[in-house]
Structures are given as structure tokens and as C-alpha cells.
Amino acid sequence: MASRARNWRRPVSEPQILNLWPIQIAARELREALVYYLKREAPPPAKYLTSKQLVQIVLKDGNRDFEALDDWLVDNEVV
């Protein structure tokens, strides 16, 4: 969502940026979950937000506040 918001702010004439970071986080968590599954242990909780939590943070005051999302990610050491 954050990368899309940044792209929306860019003029159409500028190249758009594709942010693969969310996919990297998902792949890392999937690998960790598979390791725990093979050990027959419960995986650690996900570090990244659910879509519902993400929307709550970004639309907290009714506006698109992606700085709040950046703050959450830094505070929770996801980035």
C-alpha cells in the first residue's frame, strides 16, 4: 500500500516504482513457519500486520497516513 501511495504522488511521466519488500517479508515468514512445522513446533507470531490492522493504522484519522505505517514498522523492528 505504501509503495502504491508513493506512486500515486508521482507524475505520470516519471517511472513508477515496484516495492518487493512486502513479498520478501512474506517469504521470510513462510520459510520460518515451514521450519517450525517440520520440527512439529508452533511458529512464532507473524511480524507483519494483517490487512485489517494495516487499514486501521493507515486510515486512523480518516486520511491516508503512511507515516503512521512507517512508524509502526520501525517501532516493531520489521524494517
Distance bins in CASP14 RR format, pairs under 12 A and 6 or more apart:
PFRMAT RR
TARGET T0000
AUTHOR 0000-0000-0000
RMODE 2
METHOD distances of the structure
MODEL  1
1 7 0 0 0 0 0 1 0 0 0 0 0
1 8 0 0 0 0 0 1 0 0 0 0 0
1 19 0 0 0 0 1 0 0 0 0 0 0
1 21 0 0 0 0 0 1 0 0 0 0 0
1 22 0 0 0 0 1 0 0 0 0 0 0
1 49 0 0 0 0 0 1 0 0 0 0 0
1 51 0 0 0 0 1 0 0 0 0 0 0
1 53 0 0 0 0 0 1 0 0 0 0 0
1 54 1 0 0 1 0 0 0 0 0 0 0
1 55 0 0 0 0 1 0 0 0 0 0 0
1 57 0 0 0 0 1 0 0 0 0 0 0
1 58 1 0 0 1 0 0 0 0 0 0 0
1 59 0 0 0 0 0 1 0 0 0 0 0
1 64 0 0 0 0 1 0 0 0 0 0 0
1 65 0 0 0 0 0 1 0 0 0 0 0
1 66 1 0 0 1 0 0 0 0 0 0 0
1 68 0 0 0 0 0 1 0 0 0 0 0
1 69 1 0 0 1 0 0 0 0 0 0 0
1 70 0 0 0 0 0 1 0 0 0 0 0
1 73 0 0 0 0 0 1 0 0 0 0 0
2 8 0 0 0 0 0 1 0 0 0 0 0
2 9 0 0 0 0 0 1 0 0 0 0 0
2 17 0 0 0 0 0 1 0 0 0 0 0
2 19 1 0 0 1 0 0 0 0 0 0 0
2 21 0 0 0 0 1 0 0 0 0 0 0
2 22 0 0 0 0 1 0 0 0 0 0 0
2 49 0 0 0 0 0 1 0 0 0 0 0
2 54 0 0 0 0 1 0 0 0 0 0 0
2 57 0 0 0 0 0 1 0 0 0 0 0
2 58 0 0 0 0 1 0 0 0 0 0 0
2 64 0 0 0 0 1 0 0 0 0 0 0
2 65 0 0 0 0 0 1 0 0 0 0 0
2 66 1 0 1 0 0 0 0 0 0 0 0
2 67 0 0 0 0 1 0 0 0 0 0 0
2 68 0 0 0 0 0 1 0 0 0 0 0
2 69 1 0 1 0 0 0 0 0 0 0 0
2 70 1 0 0 1 0 0 0 0 0 0 0
2 71 0 0 0 0 0 1 0 0 0 0 0
2 72 0 0 0 0 0 1 0 0 0 0 0
2 73 0 0 0 0 1 0 0 0 0 0 0
2 79 0 0 0 0 0 1 0 0 0 0 0
3 9 0 0 0 0 0 1 0 0 0 0 0
3 10 0 0 0 0 0 1 0 0 0 0 0
3 16 0 0 0 0 1 0 0 0 0 0 0
3 17 1 0 0 1 0 0 0 0 0 0 0
3 18 1 0 0 1 0 0 0 0 0 0 0
3 19 1 1 0 0 0 0 0 0 0 0 0
3 20 0 0 0 0 1 0 0 0 0 0 0
3 21 1 0 0 1 0 0 0 0 0 0 0
3 22 0 0 0 0 1 0 0 0 0 0 0
3 23 0 0 0 0 0 1 0 0 0 0 0
3 66 0 0 0 0 1 0 0 0 0 0 0
3 69 0 0 0 0 0 1 0 0 0 0 0
3 70 0 0 0 0 0 1 0 0 0 0 0
4 10 0 0 0 0 0 1 0 0 0 0 0
4 16 0 0 0 0 1 0 0 0 0 0 0
4 17 0 0 0 0 1 0 0 0 0 0 0
4 18 0 0 0 0 1 0 0 0 0 0 0
4 19 0 0 0 0 1 0 0 0 0 0 0
4 22 0 0 0 0 0 1 0 0 0 0 0
4 58 0 0 0 0 0 1 0 0 0 0 0
4 64 0 0 0 0 0 1 0 0 0 0 0
4 66 0 0 0 0 1 0 0 0 0 0 0
5 16 0 0 0 0 0 1 0 0 0 0 0
5 17 0 0 0 0 0 1 0 0 0 0 0
5 19 0 0 0 0 0 1 0 0 0 0 0
5 58 0 0 0 0 1 0 0 0 0 0 0
5 59 0 0 0 0 0 1 0 0 0 0 0
5 63 0 0 0 0 0 1 0 0 0 0 0
5 64 1 0 0 1 0 0 0 0 0 0 0
5 65 0 0 0 0 1 0 0 0 0 0 0
5 66 1 0 1 0 0 0 0 0 0 0 0
5 67 0 0 0 0 0 1 0 0 0 0 0
5 68 0 0 0 0 0 1 0 0 0 0 0
5 69 0 0 0 0 1 0 0 0 0 0 0
5 70 0 0 0 0 0 1 0 0 0 0 0
6 14 0 0 0 0 0 1 0 0 0 0 0
6 16 0 0 0 0 1 0 0 0 0 0 0
6 17 1 0 0 1 0 0 0 0 0 0 0
6 18 0 0 0 0 0 1 0 0 0 0 0
6 19 0 0 0 0 1 0 0 0 0 0 0
6 64 0 0 0 0 0 1 0 0 0 0 0
6 66 1 0 0 1 0 0 0 0 0 0 0
6 67 0 0 0 0 0 1 0 0 0 0 0
6 69 0 0 0 0 0 1 0 0 0 0 0
6 70 0 0 0 0 0 1 0 0 0 0 0
7 14 0 0 0 0 1 0 0 0 0 0 0
7 15 0 0 0 0 1 0 0 0 0 0 0
7 16 1 0 1 0 0 0 0 0 0 0 0
7 17 1 0 0 1 0 0 0 0 0 0 0
7 18 0 0 0 0 1 0 0 0 0 0 0
7 19 0 0 0 0 1 0 0 0 0 0 0
7 66 0 0 0 0 0 1 0 0 0 0 0
8 14 0 0 0 0 0 1 0 0 0 0 0
8 16 0 0 0 0 1 0 0 0 0 0 0
8 17 0 0 0 0 0 1 0 0 0 0 0
8 64 0 0 0 0 1 0 0 0 0 0 0
8 66 0 0 0 0 0 1 0 0 0 0 0
9 16 0 0 0 0 0 1 0 0 0 0 0
9 17 0 0 0 0 0 1 0 0 0 0 0
9 64 0 0 0 0 0 1 0 0 0 0 0
9 66 0 0 0 0 0 1 0 0 0 0 0
10 16 1 0 0 1 0 0 0 0 0 0 0
10 17 1 0 0 1 0 0 0 0 0 0 0
19 25 0 0 0 0 0 1 0 0 0 0 0
19 66 0 0 0 0 0 1 0 0 0 0 0
19 79 0 0 0 0 0 1 0 0 0 0 0
20 26 0 0 0 0 0 1 0 0 0 0 0
20 27 0 0 0 0 1 0 0 0 0 0 0
21 27 0 0 0 0 0 1 0 0 0 0 0
21 28 0 0 0 0 0 1 0 0 0 0 0
21 48 0 0 0 0 0 1 0 0 0 0 0
21 70 0 0 0 0 0 1 0 0 0 0 0
21 73 0 0 0 0 1 0 0 0 0 0 0
21 78 0 0 0 0 1 0 0 0 0 0 0
21 79 0 0 0 0 1 0 0 0 0 0 0
22 28 0 0 0 0 0 1 0 0 0 0 0
22 29 0 0 0 0 0 1 0 0 0 0 0
22 47 0 0 0 0 0 1 0 0 0 0 0
22 48 1 0 0 1 0 0 0 0 0 0 0
22 49 0 0 0 0 0 1 0 0 0 0 0
22 51 0 0 0 0 0 1 0 0 0 0 0
22 54 0 0 0 0 1 0 0 0 0 0 0
22 69 0 0 0 0 0 1 0 0 0 0 0
22 73 0 0 0 0 0 1 0 0 0 0 0
22 78 0 0 0 0 0 1 0 0 0 0 0
22 79 0 0 0 0 0 1 0 0 0 0 0
23 29 0 0 0 0 0 1 0 0 0 0 0
23 30 0 0 0 0 0 1 0 0 0 0 0
23 48 0 0 0 0 0 1 0 0 0 0 0
24 30 0 0 0 0 0 1 0 0 0 0 0
24 31 0 0 0 0 0 1 0 0 0 0 0
24 47 0 0 0 0 0 1 0 0 0 0 0
24 48 0 0 0 0 0 1 0 0 0 0 0
24 78 0 0 0 0 0 1 0 0 0 0 0
24 79 0 0 0 0 0 1 0 0 0 0 0
25 31 0 0 0 0 0 1 0 0 0 0 0
25 32 0 0 0 0 0 1 0 0 0 0 0
25 46 0 0 0 0 1 0 0 0 0 0 0
25 47 1 0 0 1 0 0 0 0 0 0 0
25 48 1 0 1 0 0 0 0 0 0 0 0
25 49 0 0 0 0 0 1 0 0 0 0 0
25 73 0 0 0 0 1 0 0 0 0 0 0
25 76 0 0 0 0 0 1 0 0 0 0 0
25 77 0 0 0 0 0 1 0 0 0 0 0
25 78 1 0 0 1 0 0 0 0 0 0 0
25 79 0 0 0 0 1 0 0 0 0 0 0
26 32 0 0 0 0 0 1 0 0 0 0 0
26 33 0 0 0 0 0 1 0 0 0 0 0
26 46 0 0 0 0 1 0 0 0 0 0 0
26 47 0 0 0 0 0 1 0 0 0 0 0
26 48 1 0 0 1 0 0 0 0 0 0 0
26 49 0 0 0 0 0 1 0 0 0 0 0
26 78 0 0 0 0 0 1 0 0 0 0 0
27 33 0 0 0 0 0 1 0 0 0 0 0
27 34 0 0 0 0 0 1 0 0 0 0 0
27 48 0 0 0 0 0 1 0 0 0 0 0
28 34 0 0 0 0 0 1 0 0 0 0 0
28 35 0 0 0 0 0 1 0 0 0 0 0
28 44 0 0 0 0 0 1 0 0 0 0 0
28 46 0 0 0 0 0 1 0 0 0 0 0
28 47 0 0 0 0 1 0 0 0 0 0 0
28 48 0 0 0 0 1 0 0 0 0 0 0
28 78 0 0 0 0 0 1 0 0 0 0 0
29 35 0 0 0 0 0 1 0 0 0 0 0
29 36 0 0 0 0 0 1 0 0 0 0 0
29 43 0 0 0 0 1 0 0 0 0 0 0
29 44 0 0 0 0 1 0 0 0 0 0 0
29 45 0 0 0 0 1 0 0 0 0 0 0
29 46 1 0 1 0 0 0 0 0 0 0 0
29 47 1 0 0 1 0 0 0 0 0 0 0
29 48 1 0 0 1 0 0 0 0 0 0 0
29 49 0 0 0 0 0 1 0 0 0 0 0
29 78 0 0 0 0 0 1 0 0 0 0 0
30 36 0 0 0 0 0 1 0 0 0 0 0
30 37 0 0 0 0 0 1 0 0 0 0 0
30 43 0 0 0 0 1 0 0 0 0 0 0
30 46 0 0 0 0 0 1 0 0 0 0 0
30 48 0 0 0 0 0 1 0 0 0 0 0
31 37 0 0 0 0 0 1 0 0 0 0 0
31 38 0 0 0 0 0 1 0 0 0 0 0
31 43 0 0 0 0 0 1 0 0 0 0 0
32 38 0 0 0 0 0 1 0 0 0 0 0
32 39 0 0 0 0 0 1 0 0 0 0 0
32 41 0 0 0 0 0 1 0 0 0 0 0
32 42 0 0 0 0 0 1 0 0 0 0 0
32 43 1 0 0 1 0 0 0 0 0 0 0
32 44 1 0 0 1 0 0 0 0 0 0 0
32 45 0 0 0 0 0 1 0 0 0 0 0
32 46 0 0 0 0 1 0 0 0 0 0 0
32 47 0 0 0 0 1 0 0 0 0 0 0
32 48 0 0 0 0 0 1 0 0 0 0 0
33 39 0 0 0 0 0 1 0 0 0 0 0
33 41 0 0 0 0 0 1 0 0 0 0 0
33 42 0 0 0 0 1 0 0 0 0 0 0
33 43 1 0 1 0 0 0 0 0 0 0 0
33 44 0 0 0 0 1 0 0 0 0 0 0
33 45 0 0 0 0 0 1 0 0 0 0 0
33 46 0 0 0 0 1 0 0 0 0 0 0
33 47 0 0 0 0 0 1 0 0 0 0 0
34 41 0 0 0 0 0 1 0 0 0 0 0
34 43 0 0 0 0 1 0 0 0 0 0 0
35 41 0 0 0 0 1 0 0 0 0 0 0
35 42 0 0 0 0 0 1 0 0 0 0 0
35 43 0 0 0 0 1 0 0 0 0 0 0
35 44 0 0 0 0 0 1 0 0 0 0 0
36 42 1 0 0 1 0 0 0 0 0 0 0
36 43 1 0 1 0 0 0 0 0 0 0 0
36 44 1 0 0 1 0 0 0 0 0 0 0
36 45 0 0 0 0 0 1 0 0 0 0 0
37 43 1 0 0 1 0 0 0 0 0 0 0
45 76 0 0 0 0 0 1 0 0 0 0 0
46 53 0 0 0 0 0 1 0 0 0 0 0
46 76 0 0 0 0 0 1 0 0 0 0 0
46 78 0 0 0 0 1 0 0 0 0 0 0
47 53 0 0 0 0 0 1 0 0 0 0 0
47 72 0 0 0 0 0 1 0 0 0 0 0
47 73 0 0 0 0 1 0 0 0 0 0 0
47 75 0 0 0 0 0 1 0 0 0 0 0
47 76 1 0 0 1 0 0 0 0 0 0 0
47 77 1 0 0 1 0 0 0 0 0 0 0
47 78 1 0 1 0 0 0 0 0 0 0 0
47 79 0 0 0 0 0 1 0 0 0 0 0
48 54 0 0 0 0 1 0 0 0 0 0 0
48 57 0 0 0 0 0 1 0 0 0 0 0
48 69 0 0 0 0 0 1 0 0 0 0 0
48 72 0 0 0 0 0 1 0 0 0 0 0
48 73 0 0 0 0 1 0 0 0 0 0 0
48 76 0 0 0 0 1 0 0 0 0 0 0
48 77 0 0 0 0 0 1 0 0 0 0 0
48 78 1 0 0 1 0 0 0 0 0 0 0
48 79 0 0 0 0 0 1 0 0 0 0 0
49 55 0 0 0 0 1 0 0 0 0 0 0
49 56 0 0 0 0 1 0 0 0 0 0 0
49 57 1 0 0 1 0 0 0 0 0 0 0
49 58 0 0 0 0 1 0 0 0 0 0 0
49 68 0 0 0 0 0 1 0 0 0 0 0
49 69 0 0 0 0 1 0 0 0 0 0 0
49 72 1 0 0 1 0 0 0 0 0 0 0
49 73 0 0 0 0 1 0 0 0 0 0 0
49 76 0 0 0 0 1 0 0 0 0 0 0
49 78 0 0 0 0 1 0 0 0 0 0 0
50 56 0 0 0 0 1 0 0 0 0 0 0
50 57 0 0 0 0 0 1 0 0 0 0 0
51 57 0 0 0 0 0 1 0 0 0 0 0
51 58 0 0 0 0 0 1 0 0 0 0 0
51 59 0 0 0 0 0 1 0 0 0 0 0
52 58 0 0 0 0 0 1 0 0 0 0 0
52 59 0 0 0 0 0 1 0 0 0 0 0
53 59 0 0 0 0 0 1 0 0 0 0 0
53 60 0 0 0 0 0 1 0 0 0 0 0
53 68 0 0 0 0 0 1 0 0 0 0 0
53 69 0 0 0 0 0 1 0 0 0 0 0
53 72 0 0 0 0 1 0 0 0 0 0 0
53 73 0 0 0 0 0 1 0 0 0 0 0
53 76 0 0 0 0 0 1 0 0 0 0 0
54 60 0 0 0 0 0 1 0 0 0 0 0
54 64 0 0 0 0 0 1 0 0 0 0 0
54 65 0 0 0 0 0 1 0 0 0 0 0
54 66 0 0 0 0 0 1 0 0 0 0 0
54 68 0 0 0 0 0 1 0 0 0 0 0
54 69 1 0 0 1 0 0 0 0 0 0 0
54 72 0 0 0 0 1 0 0 0 0 0 0
54 73 0 0 0 0 0 1 0 0 0 0 0
54 78 0 0 0 0 0 1 0 0 0 0 0
55 62 0 0 0 0 0 1 0 0 0 0 0
55 64 0 0 0 0 0 1 0 0 0 0 0
55 65 0 0 0 0 0 1 0 0 0 0 0
55 68 0 0 0 0 0 1 0 0 0 0 0
55 69 0 0 0 0 0 1 0 0 0 0 0
56 62 0 0 0 0 0 1 0 0 0 0 0
56 65 0 0 0 0 0 1 0 0 0 0 0
56 68 0 0 0 0 1 0 0 0 0 0 0
56 69 0 0 0 0 0 1 0 0 0 0 0
56 72 0 0 0 0 0 1 0 0 0 0 0
57 63 0 0 0 0 0 1 0 0 0 0 0
57 64 0 0 0 0 0 1 0 0 0 0 0
57 65 1 0 0 1 0 0 0 0 0 0 0
57 66 0 0 0 0 1 0 0 0 0 0 0
57 67 0 0 0 0 0 1 0 0 0 0 0
57 68 1 0 1 0 0 0 0 0 0 0 0
57 69 1 0 1 0 0 0 0 0 0 0 0
57 70 0 0 0 0 1 0 0 0 0 0 0
57 71 0 0 0 0 1 0 0 0 0 0 0
57 72 1 0 1 0 0 0 0 0 0 0 0
57 73 0 0 0 0 1 0 0 0 0 0 0
57 75 0 0 0 0 0 1 0 0 0 0 0
57 76 0 0 0 0 0 1 0 0 0 0 0
58 64 1 0 0 1 0 0 0 0 0 0 0
58 65 1 0 0 1 0 0 0 0 0 0 0
58 66 1 0 0 1 0 0 0 0 0 0 0
58 67 0 0 0 0 1 0 0 0 0 0 0
58 68 1 0 0 1 0 0 0 0 0 0 0
58 69 1 0 1 0 0 0 0 0 0 0 0
58 70 0 0 0 0 0 1 0 0 0 0 0
58 71 0 0 0 0 0 1 0 0 0 0 0
58 72 0 0 0 0 1 0 0 0 0 0 0
58 73 0 0 0 0 0 1 0 0 0 0 0
59 65 1 0 0 1 0 0 0 0 0 0 0
59 66 0 0 0 0 0 1 0 0 0 0 0
59 68 0 0 0 0 1 0 0 0 0 0 0
59 69 0 0 0 0 0 1 0 0 0 0 0
60 66 0 0 0 0 0 1 0 0 0 0 0
60 67 0 0 0 0 0 1 0 0 0 0 0
60 68 1 0 1 0 0 0 0 0 0 0 0
60 69 0 0 0 0 1 0 0 0 0 0 0
60 71 0 0 0 0 0 1 0 0 0 0 0
60 72 0 0 0 0 0 1 0 0 0 0 0
61 67 0 0 0 0 0 1 0 0 0 0 0
61 68 0 0 0 0 1 0 0 0 0 0 0
62 68 0 0 0 0 0 1 0 0 0 0 0
65 71 0 0 0 0 1 0 0 0 0 0 0
65 72 0 0 0 0 0 1 0 0 0 0 0
66 72 0 0 0 0 0 1 0 0 0 0 0
66 73 0 0 0 0 0 1 0 0 0 0 0
67 73 0 0 0 0 0 1 0 0 0 0 0
67 74 0 0 0 0 0 1 0 0 0 0 0
68 74 0 0 0 0 0 1 0 0 0 0 0
68 75 0 0 0 0 0 1 0 0 0 0 0
69 75 0 0 0 0 0 1 0 0 0 0 0
69 76 0 0 0 0 0 1 0 0 0 0 0
69 78 0 0 0 0 0 1 0 0 0 0 0
69 79 0 0 0 0 0 1 0 0 0 0 0
70 76 0 0 0 0 0 1 0 0 0 0 0
70 78 0 0 0 0 0 1 0 0 0 0 0
70 79 1 0 0 1 0 0 0 0 0 0 0
71 78 0 0 0 0 0 1 0 0 0 0 0
71 79 0 0 0 0 0 1 0 0 0 0 0
72 78 0 0 0 0 1 0 0 0 0 0 0
72 79 0 0 0 0 1 0 0 0 0 0 0
73 79 1 0 1 0 0 0 0 0 0 0 0
END
